[in-house]
Amino acid sequence: MKAANGSDDSVVAFVDVNIIDSTGKEPYHGDVLVKGKRIISVGDKLSPETLKGARVFQGKGRTLMSGLCDAHSHMSFNNSETMDGLTNLDIEEHTLFTARSAHIFLDCGYTMCLGAASVKQRLDMVVRDAINQGQIPGPRYLANGQEMAPPDGALIPGITKFVNDADDIVKAVKVMAGEGVDAVKFSMSGDEILDDLRAEDTTFPDDMVAAGSEAAHACGIRVCSHARSDESVVQCLQYGVDIIYHASFVSDSTMLALEAQKDRVYVAPTLNFPYATVHEAQAKGFPVTNSQQTAYTRELDIAIATMREMKKRGIKIMPGGDYGFAWTPHGTYRDLEHFVKLLGYTPMEAILSATALGGEIMLHPNELGKVQPGYYADLLLVNGNPLEDISLLSKRENLDVIMINGKVHKETIGDHPLQYELEKSLAK
Ligand SMILES: [Zn+2]
């Protein structure tokens, strides 16, 4: 797994920390040692000899935990005030914006991001590659392409790759896979933000889902879907879609089918977008029509009940929130708060979904998402205890140290955060 990294022999120690190791164990006090990119020891008190050559962070009881995962990232969403405004940037500015979003995700403690569609085809991939080559700071990133939809099924035409039929989607999937995406995205239902293509409308015919999904898997990449309607969720389950976004409207029989595939499939509800649209957009000066307000209020209520039922059944629910509109700008990531306040998660359960499950959805369950020997050193030193107040993790100023791949991205000495790596390297 690539990502810009610490040099192979650098040794970093976190001493006197409260460790949330994401194995499900209650937190415990101890030290953690990192060598190169990986965690070497967890919990045991480090000897003076070990600490001698190491760079030491004194935890003073602060929390050490894994970096977080956002499973529905749109780094190229440009904090637009409108849907169509997502395309307003020219390619040069848009590339810089996307790189900046990657930086912000990492500044906010997200060391794992799963792309959920790129406004222009190569933005996600270019930024992923630049991160992996160490050119820019950012999380580990699985890149998506433009979202695909049939001619009358686009949510936002300007950001859509149109596909006409089964042959066409196979061709498009192969082209995207050849260009290097990690996943493709099918836009399989409407959305309550639109008047003429609603959340319970289904856009893909069966044969296109089947052919597209089969082609993606044959190319070794995964399939994500925008699927709010019950019928679209059924199609996801029938044709092997790997990651189901939204899944608000799920009938009893679909819930059973989903439960039967709970080891294979992930659901990311992206509650922040409807939540912010219903509760905050107007007050922030962004107009929401009455019909949008009514429709999203209803969907949010239904989605919350659906997710609570999924949680009961052990279906894997991921944080990730569709950030990147003017009323949900990058840097305001707070899905874990929603999991606790809206879905009844304990803070520990919310953290496990963003860390241990994050490592799973990133396809490295034995190397990412836990504070364990042998795992990659993607670590947060948090000022406070997120098990007492999960909202601590929604504010980047509470993250005193951010490490990715053994490399310190951010550090704080006393009350003074040192400049981040990007600013530092630009100043040279
Ligand atoms: Zn999205």
Boltz pocket constraint, residues with backbone or C-beta under 6 A from the ligand:
constraints:
  - pocket:
      binder: B
      contacts: [[A, 72], [A, 74], [A, 116], [A, 322]]
      max_distance: 6.0
